Amino acid sequence: MDFALLKVVHVTCVAVSGAGFALRGALALADAPVMRQPWVRVLPHILDTLLLVSGAWMAWIAHLAPTRHPWLAAKIALLALYIVLGAVSLRHRKSRGVRVAAYVGALLTFAWIVGVALTRNPMPIAGHWR
């Protein structure tokens, strides 16, 4: 597959996945009945799998390795944090306060991942604080 097309697939998945998580998190916090629908639980996993595969494929094509590119290592570490925070925010067994904090943390982490991807800098806004 052409790198440019792969990047379009990846970026599209990022946008849809991020918007989908924001919506699912808000619906989960509102205890919306739609959250009990099977497709609401399955579709994000399919999309996120495509997102991960396209990202790994792009890294392979471009010969990028987290050991040689700190920004890529940061994206991977932040992705792990995003997954944990997102999972906590969608769990009904947790208190509402914990779920809200995890939801906000996951959204901020998602924004950080996008910033790292756009700047190829693990601290994308650090230069603006000087």
N, C-alpha and C positions, 0 to 999 in steps of 0.2 A: 504494500500500500504506500502511496505517495506521502511523504512527511507532512506536506501542507494539508492534505485531506485528513490525515490522522490528527493533526493539531486542531482542525475545525471540529472533529468529533469530540476530542478531549475537552476543548473549551466549552462546547455546547453542553456536554455532560456536566461540567463544573457548574455552569449557570443553572441548569435544570435541577441538579442535585442540591445545590445550595438553596435555591428557592423552594424546592420540595421539602427540605429539612425545616426551613423557617416556617412553612405552612403547617407541616405535621407537628412541629413543636408547639406552635400556637394552639392548634386543635387539641393536642394532648393536654395542654395546661387548662384548656376550657372543658375538658372531659367530653369532647364531641363524640357522638355515637359512630360517626364515620371511621373513627380510629380502630373500630373492631372489625372492619371489613378486611377480608383476606388480601385483596389487591393492594391495600394501603401498606400492608406489611411486606408483601413480596416485591412489588414494583421497585421500591428504592434499592433493594439488594441487586436486582438485575442491572439497574442504571449504574450503581456504584461499582459493580464488577466491570462493566464496560469502561467506566472512568479509570479504574485502576489498571486494567489491561492496556488501554490506549496510552496512559502515562508511562507505564513500564516499557511499552513498545517504542515510544518516542525516545526514551532514555537510552534504550538499546541501540536504536538507529543512529542516534547522535553521539554514541560512545560516552555517555555520562555515567559517572559512578559517584555514589555518595561519599566515598572515601577521598575523592579528588575534587569534589564540588560541594563546599560547605552549605550552599543554599539548598542543594538537593537533599542533603542530610537533614537540614532544618525542616524542609517540607515533609519528609517522612516522619520525623519525630512529632511535628505538629499534627500530622494526620492521625497518628496514634492517640494524641491528646483529644483531638476533635471526635474521634470515634467513641472514646470513653465518656467524654462529657455529653455527647449526643445520646448515648445509650442511657445514661443516668437521667437525662431530661425527659426521656420518653417512658420511663418506668413508673407505673402507678403505685408501686410499693414504697417509693420514697416520699418524704414530706414535700409539700408544695414549695416551701422555701428552698429546699435542696434542688428540686427540679427547675425552679426559675433561675437559680444561680448557675446551674449546669447549662441551661438553655442559653443564657446570656454569654456564658463562657465559651460555649460551642460556637455561637455566632461570631464572637470576637476572634476566636481561633481560626475559623473559616476565612475571615477577612485577612488575618495575618498570613495564612497560606497563600491567598490570592496575591497579596502584596509581595511576598517572597518570590512567587512565580513571575510576576511582572518585572521586578527589579533585579532578580537573581542575587538578592542580598538577604541574609538571614534576619536582619533588622531593617526592614525596608523604610521605616520612617525615622530611624535614628539620626540621620543627617539633618533632618528638619528641626531637631531639638537643640542644636548648637547655638 
